[in-house]
Amino acid sequence: MKKIILIGVSALTLTTGILAAQETLRIITWKGYTPKALVDKFEKETGIKLKITYSNNEEMIAKLRATRGGGFDLAQPSQDRISFVQKKFPVYQPIDYSRIDTKQIIPSMLEAVKKNSGVNGKGYAVPFCYGTTGMIVNKKLAPGAKDWSDLWSPKYAGKISYRLKRPLLIATAFGMGKNPFALYGDIKAYKKLMAEVEKKLINSKKLVKNYWTSADTQKANMRSGDVVVESGWDGIGWQLHKENPDIDFIAPKSGALGWIDTYAIPAKSKNVEGAYKFINFMLRPENAAYFTNKEGYGTASVGADKLLKPEIKDNFSRSFSKTDIDNIKWHPPVPEGFEAIESKVLERIKAAEVK
């Protein structure tokens, strides 16, 4: 009898533990990605309690590696930081896209994330939000500036600025009509392309006013009028446009550079069902629009644009047509050894004398 009672107590304890895990969803995410209003709404709709840990890519990777995919039920890594980790340390589980309402997601973004998070033919992430690097242009003083190639155009000599970091090398390659991402499987070809990019940027140093280093220097450049064309972040361009309608962020004709933050399910998630519920919940147009209205990031949700605040909706519609969205060059995972090549190129560009 005692043995039966003990077995019953053990089973009850196990069941209670499982139910408790199912009633809680442990999320590791970025600050701002889980607005309180949406947390409250999700908990009321589902009865699932959210336990949120704020982090960044490096910390997420470290925590998930340390536990082999344990400790959390849902994570939000950037799409270019997934596959290389998954190949070495299987910390995520494949996404069952049949459990995702994919009609809610911009198709080109979904396909990019499936591809860039893929390992052995399986995708490991779902897109959530995005941001871009493109060009900030004073349209009154540089009305013809439309593409990355204008960053080395003699027409704007002495009034050009950009940040001397790896996205500049990628942007320059696209502006030269090349696709650097297509060479990520061929390090020799990539090194050759970077040599061409290096030559282009060294030869055009005399055209550059300065190298910006922060959001503040991006703004100061354009406010002063000393710079009329610069590479820059979409949000900064839109802030400047609010101050001066002549200045705006534009998507270059050869494609803005984009990052995507995603949803990925850790390998040892204890509440997979809750994870899928939360993903679908956050990508519903009304919820995605609330997030974008509050935080300003672009959303992967189809239809959310119709629910945006007029000012935010206007920012996106001015800067991105549907063609521009589909033409965004989403950063794929960087292969081993490639960043070392880029670092040396950047060092030589910085050290080169202006002629």
N, C-alpha and C positions, 0 to 999 in steps of 0.2 A: 504493500500500500504506500509506504514511504517513498519507495522507488518511483511509483507512478506519479505521486504528488510532486517529487523533485523534477521529474521529466516535464510535467505540466508547467511548473514554475519556470523552468529553463526555456521551454517553448514560448511561454508568455513574454518572458524577458526579451528573447530574440525577436519576436513579432513586434513588441513595443519599440525596440531599437530600430527595426526596419521602417516602421511607420514614422518614427521621429525623423529619420534620415529623409524620407520621402516628403515630409512636411516642411523641410528646410532646403533651400537652394543656396549653396555656397558659391559666390561669384568672386573671382579676382579680376579687377577691371581698372580702368583709368578714372581719375577724378572727373566728375561731370557727366559720366556716361550712364549713370543711374539716378536721374532727377527724383527727388522725394515724391513728387506728385505721381510719377509713374510707378514708383515702388509701392506706394499706398494703393494705387489702383490695381496693380497686379496681385498683391496680397489679398485684397478684398475679392477679386474675381476668382482666384484659384484656391485660397486658403493656404497657400505655400508662403512660408516666411523666408525673406531674403536675408542672407548674412553676407555682407559686402566687405571685401578687402581691396583697398586702393593700391595700385602698383604701377609698374611700367614694364616694357618688354624684357629688360635684363632681369628684373626681379621675378617676373612670371616664370621665365625660363629656369632660373636658379631654383625656385621653389618646386616647380614641377619635376625637374631633374632629380632633386633631392628625395622626392617621394615616389619617383617613377609614375607620375601622373595621379598622385593622390592628394587629399587635402581640400580639393575643390571640385565642384560639379560643373562649372562653366568658367571659361577664361576668355579674355579678349585681346589676343596678340595681334600685332600687325601682320598682314598677309605674307610679307616677305621674310618673316621670322619663324615660319612654321616648319617647312619641309626639311631644312637642314638639321633642325633639332630632332624631328621625327625619325629621320634616317639613322641617327646615332643613338638617340634615346627615345624609344617609343612611348612618349608621354601623353599622346592623344589617341582617341579612337576615331575611325572613319565616320564621316557624317552620312547619315541615312537621309538623302535628299527627298525621299518619298514622305518623310515626316515634316518637311519644311514646306510652307506655302510659297513655292517659288514664283507664283504669279505676282507676289508682292514685291519682288526684287528686280531691279534693273538688269536685264539679261546680260549685257556686255560685262557688267561688274561681277555678276555671279559666275560667268564663264572664266573671267580672269582669276577669280579667287579659287575656283575649282582647280584650275591649271597650276597656279603658283603655290598652292598649298598641297599639291598632289604628291603622293608617294605610291609607287607600284600601281598606278591606275586608279587610286582612290583619293577623293578630296577630303580634306580635314578641316574645312572652315566654311563659314557663311558670312558674306559681307554685311557690315553694319553702317559704318560712316566713312567719309573720305574727305581729303583736302588736297589742294593742288599747288604746285609752283608753276607760274607762268610769267607773264610780263606785266609790269605796271608802267603805264604810258600816259604822258601828258598829250592828249589827243589834239589839243590846240597847237602845241609847239612841235609835235611829231605825228602829224596826221597819217603818215604812211607806214608807221611801225605796226607790223602784223605778225612777225615771226621771230624765232630765235636768232635768225641771221641778222636782224637789226641790231643785235648786241655787238656786232663788229662792222656796222655800216658807217662809211665815212660821212654820210649825211648828218650823223649825230655826234660827230667828233667832239670829244671833251665833255659830252653830256650823257655818257653811258656809265652804268654801274651794275655790278653783280657780285655775288658772294663767291669767293674762291674756295669752293667745296665740290665734292664729287657730283652733285646734281648739275653743276655747270658743265662738266665734261659730257655728261649724258645729253643735256640740252643742246650743246654745241654740235654733237654728232648728229642729232636729229635735224638741227638747222642746216647741216651740210648735206642732208638727204640720205644719211646712213641710219641704220637701225642697230644701235649697240647691243640691245637685249637679244637680238637674233644671233649674236656671236658669243653668248654666254657659255656655249659648249665648245668653244675653240679659243683657247687662251692666246695662241700665237696670232690669230686674226684680230683678236681684241687688242692685243698689244700694238699691232700695226695701226689699227684705227685710232688708238689713244695717241700715237705719235703724230698722226695727222691733226688731231684735235689740239695737241700741244703746240704744233707749229702755227695753227690758225690763231690761237689765243695769244701766243707770244708776238706774232706779227701785228696784232691789233691792239697791243698794250697802249700804244700812243693815243688811241681813241678813248681810253677809259678815264673817267674822272676819278673814281675811287672804287675800292672793294668794300661793300657794306658787310657788316658783321652781326647785325641784330635787327629786330623789328624797329627799334628807335632810329637806327641809321637809315633804314629803308625809307621811313617817313620823312626824316630830315632832308634827305636828298631831294625828294619830290616837292616838299613844301618850299624849299629855297629857290627852286627853279634852276639850280645848278645842274640837275640831272633831269632829262626828259624821257629816257628809256632805261628801265632796269629790270633785271629778273626779280621776282618777288612772290610772296605768298598771297593767296586770294583774299584772305581776311584783311590783310594790311591794305591792299588795293581798294577794297570796299570802304574801309575806314577813311582813306584819303579822298575817295569820291564823295563821301558825305560832307567833307570839308570844302572840297573844290570839285565841282562837276566836270571840269576839264580832265581830271586825272581818274584813271580807272584801271582795274585788272582786266586783262584780256587773255584768252586761251590762244596760244600761238597756233598758226595754221598747221604746223607739223606735229602738234600735239602737246598739251600741257603734261607735266609730270605729276603723277598722282600716287598717294598712299591710301591704303584702305585698312581700317581696323575691323576686326572680324569677331565672330563667335566660334570658339572651338571647345570641344568637350573632352576633358581629361580622361585618360585611360581608366582610372579608378573612380570615376564619378559614381556617387551613390544615388543620384537622382537624375537619371538620364531623361526620364519622362518630363520632369520639371524643367530641365534644360531646354528641351524642344518647345515646351509651352512658352518659356520666357523669350526665346528667339522669335517665335511667331508673333508674340505679343508686342515686342519692341519694333518689329518691322511692319505692324499694321499702320496704314497711312496716318491716322489721327495721332498715334503715339510717336511715330517717327517725326512727324511735323512738330509736335510739342518739343521734342529733343532738339531739333534744328533751330526752332524759334528761340530756344533758351541758350543753346551753346554756339550756334552759328556754323557748325560743321555741316557738310553736305550729307545727305542720307541716301542709302541704297534702296529705299522704299519707293516703289512705283505709286504715284498718286499723291504722295505727301506734299509735292510742290504746290498743289492746288489749295493746301491748307496753311501755307506759310504766311507770316506777317507780310504786308505789302512791301516793306523796305527790304526784307530778306529775300522774298520772292523776286523782287526787281534785281537784286544783286546777281542771283543765279541766272535769271533770264537774259540780263545784259551780257554776261560773260560767257555763257554756255548755251549754244544751240544743242539740239539732240545729237547732231553730227559731232560737235565738240566733245560732248560727254563720251560718245562712243570712240572718239579718237584719243582719249586720255591714255598716256603711256604709263600703265601701272607698274611700279617698281617690282620686279621679280626678285627672288632670293639671289644674293650675290655669291657666285661660286668662289671656292677657296682660292686664294692667291690673286684675285682680281683687285681687291682693295689696295693691296701692296703696290700694284702697277699704278693705280690711280694716285696714290699718295706721292709717289715719285714724280709723276707728271705735274701734280699741283705744286710740288716744291720747286721744280725747274721753272715753271711759269712765274712763280712768285719771285724767284731769284734773277730772272732774265732782265737785262738792261733794256730800257725803253729806247728805241731807235727812231 
